[in-house]
């Protein structure tokens, strides 16, 4: 499953890696972020060779059960390039800008106004 890693405190998205059931188990029981390398076919603990450790603060399973959000205290760079985050190469978005409909809110629920009869939300 995909493991999205974010930094505790800042909320920065640091990286994405892969976990299987065993990597997740190791992460949850050791408090150290452990991933599955699909290319090397082996487990790896973040920071084991680089010294850039990830100490796990929380793990959340997504609604479909096919991805996890791992919140960590990051020591050093998260990216193998030496950058703080792996998401540093921003791509240009050329689509026309769109405005949210007037009824849209952060929750996705429509905005309602008090009714004349009751003074309460419709």
N, C-alpha and C positions, 0 to 999 in steps of 0.2 A: 504494500500500500504506500501511497505518497505520504511523506512526513514533511509538513511545512513547519519551519522553525522560525520562531520570533523571539526577540530579545525582551526579557522581563524589564520593566521600567520604561523603556522607550517605545515598545511595540513594533520596532523595526522588523520587517521580514528579512531574515538573514540568509536562508538557503532552503533548498528542497532536496531531500534524499529519499531513499527507499528503506522501508522496514518490512520484515515479515513478522510472523507471530513470535518467533524467538528473539528477534531484535527488540520488539516491543517489550517482551517479558524482561529482557536484560536491562532495558532502559528504565522500566518501572521498578525493578528490584535493586538496581545499583545506584540510580540517580545520575548516571552518566549517559549521555546520548550515544546510543549504539545503533548502527545502520547496517543494511545489507548491501554489499557491492555487487551489482548485477554483472559487471565486467570481470571482476576478480573472483566472483563466487565465494565470498567470505565476509564475515562480520568485521566491522571496524568501529572503534570507539573514537569519537571526535576528540582530537587533541593527543591521541596516543603517540603519534610521531611528530606532530607539529608543535605540541605544547599549547595549542589554542583550544582549550577545553570548553565543553558545554555542560554546565551543571543544571539538571532538570528541576524546574519549579512546578510545572503542571503539564499534563497531557490530556487533550480533549479529543474524543472520537467524533467525526462528523456524522450528520444525520443518516447517511447511507451506510456507514460503517466501513467505508473504503479509503479513508484518509484520516490522518491525525494532525493535530496542531500541537507542537511541542514548544513550550515556553521555557527559555533557558537563561541562565546567567552566562554570558559569553565572556571568555577570557581570551583576549587577542582577536585576530581576524577570524571571521567565520568562513570566508572564501579562500579556496586554495591559491588564488591569485595574490593574496595578501590584503584584499579589500575587506572592509568591515562587513559588507553584505555582498552576496552574489548577484544582487539585482542593482547593478550600477550602470548598465548600458541601456539607457532609456531610448525607446523607439519613438519616432515622430507619429503623432496621430493627426491624420489629414482629413478625417471625416468632419463634416460641418458640425459646429457646436449646436446642441439642442437644449432647450429649456425644459425643465420638469413641468408637467401640467400643474395648474394652480391647486389641484386637489391632492397632489402628491405630498407625502410627509416622509420623514425618516423611517417610519414604521411600515410605510406602504399602504396605510389605511387612509381613506378619504378624510379630508378636513370637513368638519361640519360646523354649522353656525347655530346659535340658539334660535329656536322657533319663536314666532311672535306670540303664539298662544301660551307656551309653557315657560319660555325663558331657559329651557334646558336644551342640551344637545339633541339634534335630530338623529 
